[in-house]
Amino acid sequence: MHVILGAGGDIGRLLARDLKNYTDKIRLVARNPQPVNPDDELFSANLMDAGAVSNAVRNAGVAYLVMGLPYDRAVWKKQWPVIMENTINACIQQNCKLVFFDNVYLYSKDAISHMTEESAIAPPSKKGRIRAHLIELIREAMQTKGLKALIARSADFYGPGAKNGFLNLLLIDNYRKGKRANWQSRIDKIHSFTFTPDAAKATALLGNTDSAYGQVWHLPTLAERLTGKQFIALVATKMHVKPRYFILTPFLLALAGLFSKQIKELGEMQYQNDRDYFFDSSKFNRAFSFTPTSYAAGIDQVLADTLVPA
């Protein structure tokens, strides 16, 4: 039995599909889980409830924590540590392995221009410090409580149906609405993006590779170094629109943040957009002979709003 905690998100549904290559027993856990495969087991649970999480992972061999919370620092501070502790304790109780789908917020500001699994953990943001605490909880449980776990880390992502994808939201969705694309801070800087179908396929592969546990893995991400302006040109060309864009500068974000809490939350993360942001996944690519999807092909799939074959 493989269990997906947070099964309704951008990664969870793709992961459920890819896990069929490894098991016929998949349990989808969410507040209101919806089936992906015809024989999926659905389990309704609030991950803030320790008992519910323990029941959710009962008799499971691997649990994948891939959920996302609202982009709100107060929510993260209150809920993420509880969810992680509940998940860790449940996995230990049930002798279940843990795969945690992580982001890059815990890395130091100086590491952003070339992130590897060995990059320094020194987050400059409050949200980043919350994420670093989650990793520390996992590492402590591995060292002292016998937890078997791995970290599957993604860059900013995009993909077909990705409701929270950077390129989806700021470029493609805006062009579809006849608006200008948006970009944050510096359009001349390189920015890596992880394609969600690649991320899900790799997460399933890692979860089913015993030697991958005890390690951090960057999920497969194309090494091509495109700037914001090049991404805008690529998307506009494929959508047959003019490459019109608007720069969301830190000043404008701060101003808009006076009226929108969600936009205000973006302010502390602008250090990831005012310099090159390169995500190195060569460790995974070499270990599993994996070639990440090209940006051109990935954007084609987003525009077609279809998923790649399993």
N, C-alpha and C positions, 0 to 999 in steps of 0.2 A: 504493500500500500504506500503510495506517495501522496502527500498532503500539501496543498497550496493554500497558504494563509494570506488572504488578500487576493482572492481569485478573480475579482471583478475588474481589476485595473488594467492598464496598458500592457503590462508584462504577463499578468496572471492568465489571461485567456490564451495568449500565444503559447505560454509554457504548458498549459493543459493539453494543447494539441500536440506539442513536441514530445511530451512524456509518453504518449501512446507508442513511441518507438521502443520504450523500455518496460512498460508495465500495462496491464489491463485494469489495474485497480488504482483509480485516481479519486481523491476526495477534495472537493472544492469548498473552501471555507470562506465565508463572507457574511455580512449582515443579511444579504438577500442574494444568495448564490444562484447563478444561472448556468445551465449545462453548456459545455462546449462539445464534448463527445457524447454520443447517445447513452453510454453506460456510466457516465460520471456519477459519483455519489455526492449528493449535496448536503452540506452541513451548515446550518445557520448559527453564527456565533459572534459575540462581541469580544475582540481580543483583549479588551481591558479586564475581562473576567477570567481569573486564573483557572477556575474549574472548567469553564467552557473550552479554554485552550487545551487543557489536559485531555478532555474528552475528544477534542478535534484531532489530536495526534495519536489517539489510542490505536495500537497495533500497526502503527506506521513505521516504515523503514527510513524514510527521508521526509523532512518537512522543509518546505521552501517558504521563507518569509519575504514576500514581494509586495506587501501592501504599501500604499502611500497615504499620507495624512494631508489635510488641507495646508496650504502654504502659509502657515501662521505660527510664528515662533512660540507663542503662548501655548498653543495646542501641542506642538512638538515637545515642549518642555514638560508638560503635564502627562502626555500620553505615551511618548516613545519609550521612556525607561520602563514604564509598567508593562507595555506590550512585549518588550524584549525580555524582561525578567520572567514574565509568564511563559514566553516561548521557550526560553532556556530551561526553566524548571520542568516544563512539560516534556521536553525532549529528553532530559536526564531521567525523569521518572519512567518514561516509556521506552528508554534505550533506543532513541530515534536520532538519526543524524540531522544536522541543521545546515541549510544553505541560506545565507542572508544576501539579498540583493541590495547593494549599497551604492552610494554616489560619491562624488569627489570632494564634498564640502570639508572633510577633515584635513585635507592637505594644506601645507603652508602656502602662503601667498607666493613665495619664491619658486615653488614647485610647479605652478600652473603652466608655465611655458613648455614643460616637458615632464608629464606625470608618468611614473612607473609604479610598480608595486612596492618599490623601496623608497618612494618619496617621503619626505619628512611629514610627520603628523604634528601640525601646529596651526590649527584653524584660526584665522583672524576674525571670524564671524561668530555670533551667538548660535546660529543654527548649526554651524560647523562644529562647535564645541559639543552640542547635543549629539551629533553624529559620532564624534570621536568617543564619547562616553559609551555609546552602544557597542562599539568595537571593543572597548576595554572590558565591558561586561562579558562579551563572548570569549575574549582571550583569557580572562580570569577563570571562567567556567571550564575552559579547555585545560587549563593548567592545574586546577584544584578540584574539579568535580567530575572529570572524565567525559566532558562533552566532546563529541566529534563534530566538527563544523568546518565550513569554509566560507570565505567572503567572495562574492561575485560582484565586481564593481563596474559601473557604467559611467560613461561621460553623459553630457546632455544628450537626449535621444530624440529620434523622430521615427515615424513609420506609419504604415496604413492603419487608420483608425486610432492613432495615438492622440488621445484628448489633451495630454499634457506635453506633447512634443514641441520643442522650441521652433523648429522649422515649420511644423504644421500650423502653430498658432500665429506666429509673427509674419510668415511669408505666404504660405499657400492659402490659408484661410482668408487672409486679407485680400489677396489677389482674386480669389473666388468671389469676394463681395464687392469687387471693383474699387477697392481701397489701395492705398500705398502699403508696401511692406514696412515693417518696423525692424529696427536693429538696435541693440543696446550698446551704448558708449562709443566703441571704435569699430568702424566698418573696414578699416585697413588691417585689422589683426586676424590671425589664423584662429579658427575654431573647429575642434573635432566634434563629430556627432556619431553616436552609436545607433545603428539601425535596429529597431525593436525585434524584428524576426530573427536577426543574428543573435541578439542578446538572449532571447528566449531559448533558441536552439543550443547555445553555448551553456546556458544555465542548466538545462536538462542533461547535457553531456557531462558537465562537472559533477552534478549530483549523483550520477551513475558511474563515476570513476573513483574508485576507492583511494587511489594515490593522490587525488586532488585535494583531499581533506587536510586540514591543518595549514592551509595556505591562503593567500590573497591572490585573486585572479582578476586582471583587467579583461573585460569582455571584448570580443573582437570588434575592432573599430578601424575603419580605413585610415591608412597612413598618409593619404594625400592631404596636402596642406593648403586648403582653400581659405581665403579671407571672406569676411562678411559680404563684401562687394561682389566677389566671385560667386558666392551662393545665390545672391539676389539675381545676378545675371543668368545663372543656370536655371533657376526656377522660372524666371520671367520668360526665358526662351522656350522652355518646355510648355508653358501655359499660354504662349503667344500673346503676351502682354508687354507693355513697356516696363522697363526695370525701375519703376518709381519707388522711392523709399524715403523714410523719415527716421532720423537718428534720435533715439531716446537717451539723451545725455543725462548724467547724474543730476544736473540742476533740474531738468524737466521731470525726472522721476521723483526728486524730492518735492517739487511743487505739486505734482499730481498726487503724491503720497499724502498730502494734506487732506485730500478728499476721498482717497481709496486706501484702505488698510492693506489690501493685497499688493498694490503697487508700492506702497511704503516698504513692504517686506523685501522688495528687490534691491533696495538701496545698499544694504550691507554686503551684497554679493557682487557689486560692480567690479571688484578687483578681478573677477573671472572674465570680464568683458573688455577691460581697458588694456589688455596685453594679450600676447599669443596664448592660446589655450590648446595644448597638444596632448592627446591621450594616447599613450604607447601601449598597445596590446600585443607586442611581439612575443611575449612569454607564452600566451595562450595560442597564438597563431602557429608558433613553432611546435609546441607540445602536441597539438591536435591537427597539424597540417590544414589549417583553416584559412580560407581567403575571404575577408570581409566583403560584403556587397558594396559595389561602387556607389558613389553619391548619385550618379546619373541614373543607374538602375533602381536605386532605392526611391528616388523622387518619382520615377515613373510608376512605381507600385503605389506610392501614396496618392498620386493623381488618379490612378485607376481604382483606388480604394479597395484593393484586393490583397490577399495574403499570398506569400510565396508557398509553393507546394511543400508539404512536410517531407 
